[in-house]
Amino acid sequence: MSETSTQTHEPATPVPSTDPSMDAGMDSGMTGALSLTSVAAEKVAEIRKAEDIEESYALRVKVIGGGCAGFQYDLFFDETAEGDNEFELHGVKIVCDQMSFMYLMGTEIDYVEGLQGAGFKFGNPNTTGSCGCGSSFSV
Protein backbone atom coordinates (compact mmCIF):
# COMPACT_ATOMS: atom_id res chain seq x y z
CA MET A 1 0.00 0.00 0.00
CA SER A 2 2.93 2.38 0.23
CA GLU A 3 2.51 3.90 -3.22
CA THR A 4 4.17 7.12 -4.20
CA SER A 5 1.99 10.12 -4.74
CA THR A 6 2.60 13.25 -6.77
CA GLN A 7 0.24 15.23 -4.54
CA THR A 8 1.82 17.81 -2.28
CA HIS A 9 1.61 17.11 1.40
CA GLU A 10 2.46 18.88 4.59
CA PRO A 11 4.34 17.07 7.35
CA ALA A 12 2.59 16.79 10.68
CA THR A 13 3.08 19.71 13.01
CA PRO A 14 2.31 18.80 16.62
CA VAL A 15 -0.25 20.95 18.40
CA PRO A 16 0.79 21.76 21.97
CA SER A 17 -1.23 19.91 24.56
CA THR A 18 -2.96 21.67 27.44
CA ASP A 19 -1.54 18.96 29.72
CA PRO A 20 2.08 19.95 30.60
CA SER A 21 3.05 16.28 30.99
CA MET A 22 2.05 15.66 27.37
CA ASP A 23 4.22 18.44 25.92
CA ALA A 24 7.32 16.28 26.23
CA GLY A 25 5.69 13.80 23.86
CA MET A 26 4.76 16.54 21.40
CA ASP A 27 8.25 17.63 20.45
CA SER A 28 9.78 18.12 17.02
CA GLY A 29 10.57 14.39 16.88
CA MET A 30 6.95 13.81 15.92
CA THR A 31 7.11 16.17 12.95
CA GLY A 32 6.52 14.12 9.82
CA ALA A 33 4.93 11.26 11.75
CA LEU A 34 1.73 11.68 9.73
CA SER A 35 1.08 13.66 6.58
CA LEU A 36 -2.09 14.70 4.82
CA THR A 37 -2.23 15.78 1.20
CA SER A 38 -3.97 19.02 0.33
CA VAL A 39 -6.55 17.01 -1.67
CA ALA A 40 -7.38 14.92 1.42
CA ALA A 41 -7.58 18.05 3.58
CA GLU A 42 -10.05 19.61 1.12
CA LYS A 43 -12.19 16.46 1.22
CA VAL A 44 -12.18 16.45 5.04
CA ALA A 45 -13.32 20.10 5.04
CA GLU A 46 -16.03 19.25 2.49
CA ILE A 47 -17.31 16.35 4.62
CA ARG A 48 -17.22 18.46 7.79
CA LYS A 49 -19.34 21.14 6.10
CA ALA A 50 -21.78 18.70 4.45
CA GLU A 51 -22.35 16.82 7.72
CA ASP A 52 -22.42 20.03 9.81
CA ILE A 53 -19.72 18.71 12.18
CA GLU A 54 -18.61 21.04 14.97
CA GLU A 55 -15.21 22.70 14.57
CA SER A 56 -14.23 21.43 18.03
CA TYR A 57 -14.14 17.86 16.70
CA ALA A 58 -10.89 16.60 15.20
CA LEU A 59 -10.36 13.97 12.55
CA ARG A 60 -9.42 10.79 14.41
CA VAL A 61 -7.06 8.42 12.57
CA LYS A 62 -7.20 4.99 14.12
CA VAL A 63 -6.00 1.45 13.49
CA ILE A 64 -8.43 -1.27 14.51
CA GLY A 65 -8.18 -5.04 14.48
CA GLY A 66 -10.09 -6.80 11.74
CA GLY A 67 -10.18 -7.49 8.06
CA CYS A 68 -8.60 -10.43 6.33
CA ALA A 69 -5.04 -9.09 6.76
CA GLY A 70 -5.32 -8.20 10.47
CA PHE A 71 -5.74 -4.42 10.76
CA GLN A 72 -7.95 -1.74 9.24
CA TYR A 73 -7.80 2.05 9.13
CA ASP A 74 -10.63 4.07 10.61
CA LEU A 75 -11.30 7.79 10.10
CA PHE A 76 -14.01 9.69 11.95
CA PHE A 77 -14.63 13.00 13.68
CA ASP A 78 -14.15 12.82 17.43
CA GLU A 79 -13.24 14.80 20.52
CA THR A 80 -9.65 14.79 21.72
CA ALA A 81 -9.00 12.25 24.46
CA GLU A 82 -6.30 12.17 27.12
CA GLY A 83 -3.07 10.75 25.73
CA ASP A 84 -3.87 11.53 22.08
CA ASN A 85 -1.19 12.74 19.72
CA GLU A 86 -2.46 15.94 18.08
CA PHE A 87 -1.46 17.38 14.70
CA GLU A 88 -2.50 20.32 12.55
CA LEU A 89 -2.20 19.59 8.81
CA HIS A 90 -3.51 21.92 6.07
CA GLY A 91 -5.89 23.41 8.62
CA VAL A 92 -7.23 20.00 9.69
CA LYS A 93 -6.83 19.04 13.34
CA ILE A 94 -5.94 15.34 13.54
CA VAL A 95 -5.82 13.17 16.65
CA CYS A 96 -4.43 9.67 17.04
CA ASP A 97 -4.29 7.40 20.08
CA GLN A 98 -0.93 5.99 21.20
CA MET A 99 -1.61 2.41 20.07
CA SER A 100 -2.67 3.45 16.56
CA PHE A 101 0.19 5.93 16.33
CA MET A 102 2.73 3.09 16.57
CA TYR A 103 1.32 1.61 13.34
CA LEU A 104 0.87 4.95 11.57
CA MET A 105 4.34 6.53 11.88
CA GLY A 106 5.31 7.92 8.47
CA THR A 107 1.87 7.37 6.92
CA GLU A 108 0.56 9.72 4.23
CA ILE A 109 -3.21 10.10 3.97
CA ASP A 110 -4.49 11.01 0.51
CA TYR A 111 -7.88 11.16 -1.18
CA VAL A 112 -8.13 9.53 -4.59
CA GLU A 113 -10.85 9.26 -7.21
CA GLY A 114 -10.68 6.70 -9.98
CA LEU A 115 -12.51 4.05 -11.96
CA GLN A 116 -12.70 1.79 -8.92
CA GLY A 117 -14.30 4.48 -6.76
CA ALA A 118 -13.14 7.21 -4.46
CA GLY A 119 -11.82 7.25 -0.93
CA PHE A 120 -9.00 7.96 1.45
CA LYS A 121 -5.75 6.12 0.70
CA PHE A 122 -3.12 5.39 3.33
CA GLY A 123 0.49 5.23 2.20
CA ASN A 124 1.88 3.40 5.22
CA PRO A 125 5.57 2.41 5.05
CA ASN A 126 5.11 0.04 8.02
CA THR A 127 2.84 -2.47 6.30
CA THR A 128 4.16 -5.85 5.23
CA GLY A 129 1.09 -6.87 3.25
CA SER A 130 -2.55 -6.21 2.52
CA CYS A 131 -5.61 -8.17 1.54
CA GLY A 132 -6.77 -8.54 -2.06
CA CYS A 133 -9.46 -5.87 -1.73
CA GLY A 134 -7.05 -3.43 -0.09
CA SER A 135 -9.22 -2.64 2.93
CA SER A 136 -6.94 -4.21 5.54
CA PHE A 137 -3.21 -4.57 6.15
CA SER A 138 -0.62 -6.43 8.19
CA VAL A 139 2.56 -5.30 9.90
C-alpha positions in Angstrom: 0.0 0.0 0.0 2.9 2.4 0.2 2.5 3.9 -3.2 4.2 7.1 -4.2 2.0 10.1 -4.7 2.6 13.3 -6.8 0.2 15.2 -4.5 1.8 17.8 -2.3 1.6 17.1 1.4 2.5 18.9 4.6 4.3 17.1 7.4 2.6 16.8 10.7 3.1 19.7 13.0 2.3 18.8 16.6 -0.2 20.9 18.4 0.8 21.8 22.0 -1.2 19.9 24.6 -3.0 21.7 27.4 -1.5 19.0 29.7 2.1 19.9 30.6 3.1 16.3 31.0 2.1 15.7 27.4 4.2 18.4 25.9 7.3 16.3 26.2 5.7 13.8 23.9 4.8 16.5 21.4 8.3 17.6 20.4 9.8 18.1 17.0 10.6 14.4 16.9 6.9 13.8 15.9 7.1 16.2 13.0 6.5 14.1 9.8 4.9 11.3 11.8 1.7 11.7 9.7 1.1 13.7 6.6 -2.1 14.7 4.8 -2.2 15.8 1.2 -4.0 19.0 0.3 -6.5 17.0 -1.7 -7.4 14.9 1.4 -7.6 18.1 3.6 -10.1 19.6 1.1 -12.2 16.5 1.2 -12.2 16.5 5.0 -13.3 20.1 5.0 -16.0 19.2 2.5 -17.3 16.3 4.6 -17.2 18.5 7.8 -19.3 21.1 6.1 -21.8 18.7 4.5 -22.4 16.8 7.7 -22.4 20.0 9.8 -19.7 18.7 12.2 -18.6 21.0 15.0 -15.2 22.7 14.6 -14.2 21.4 18.0 -14.1 17.9 16.7 -10.9 16.6 15.2 -10.4 14.0 12.6 -9.4 10.8 14.4 -7.1 8.4 12.6 -7.2 5.0 14.1 -6.0 1.5 13.5 -8.4 -1.3 14.5 -8.2 -5.0 14.5 -10.1 -6.8 11.7 -10.2 -7.5 8.1 -8.6 -10.4 6.3 -5.0 -9.1 6.8 -5.3 -8.2 10.5 -5.7 -4.4 10.8 -7.9 -1.7 9.2 -7.8 2.0 9.1 -10.6 4.1 10.6 -11.3 7.8 10.1 -14.0 9.7 12.0 -14.6 13.0 13.7 -14.1 12.8 17.4 -13.2 14.8 20.5 -9.7 14.8 21.7 -9.0 12.2 24.5 -6.3 12.2 27.1 -3.1 10.8 25.7 -3.9 11.5 22.1 -1.2 12.7 19.7 -2.5 15.9 18.1 -1.5 17.4 14.7 -2.5 20.3 12.6 -2.2 19.6 8.8 -3.5 21.9 6.1 -5.9 23.4 8.6 -7.2 20.0 9.7 -6.8 19.0 13.3 -5.9 15.3 13.5 -5.8 13.2 16.6 -4.4 9.7 17.0 -4.3 7.4 20.1 -0.9 6.0 21.2 -1.6 2.4 20.1 -2.7 3.4 16.6 0.2 5.9 16.3 2.7 3.1 16.6 1.3 1.6 13.3 0.9 5.0 11.6 4.3 6.5 11.9 5.3 7.9 8.5 1.9 7.4 6.9 0.6 9.7 4.2 -3.2 10.1 4.0 -4.5 11.0 0.5 -7.9 11.2 -1.2 -8.1 9.5 -4.6 -10.8 9.3 -7.2 -10.7 6.7 -10.0 -12.5 4.0 -12.0 -12.7 1.8 -8.9 -14.3 4.5 -6.8 -13.1 7.2 -4.5 -11.8 7.2 -0.9 -9.0 8.0 1.4 -5.8 6.1 0.7 -3.1 5.4 3.3 0.5 5.2 2.2 1.9 3.4 5.2 5.6 2.4 5.0 5.1 0.0 8.0 2.8 -2.5 6.3 4.2 -5.9 5.2 1.1 -6.9 3.2 -2.6 -6.2 2.5 -5.6 -8.2 1.5 -6.8 -8.5 -2.1 -9.5 -5.9 -1.7 -7.0 -3.4 -0.1 -9.2 -2.6 2.9 -6.9 -4.2 5.5 -3.2 -4.6 6.1 -0.6 -6.4 8.2 2.6 -5.3 9.9 
